[in-house]
Amino acid sequence: MGAETWGRRIKAYRKLKGYTQIQFARELGISVSVLGEVERGTRTPDSSLIDQICKTLDIPVEELLATNS
């Protein structure tokens, strides 16, 4: 699965949990521009950022990275 798919999923979960990009970026300790790049799929998050995203969104890593959707 590519960065674009991860980015779409991250954005969808972020919105589902009610975070704006600014709020979510602050929670993660990253800039809004980095979050935007991740959500657009132009930047692949490293494993520590993926873990942090999943913890903040309260979803299992496997759910974010699943290849069935």
Secondary structure, DSSP 8 states (H G I E B T S, - for coil): --HHHHHHHHHHHHHHTT--HHHHHHHHTS-HHHHHHHHHTSS---HHHHHHHHHHHT--HHHHH-S--
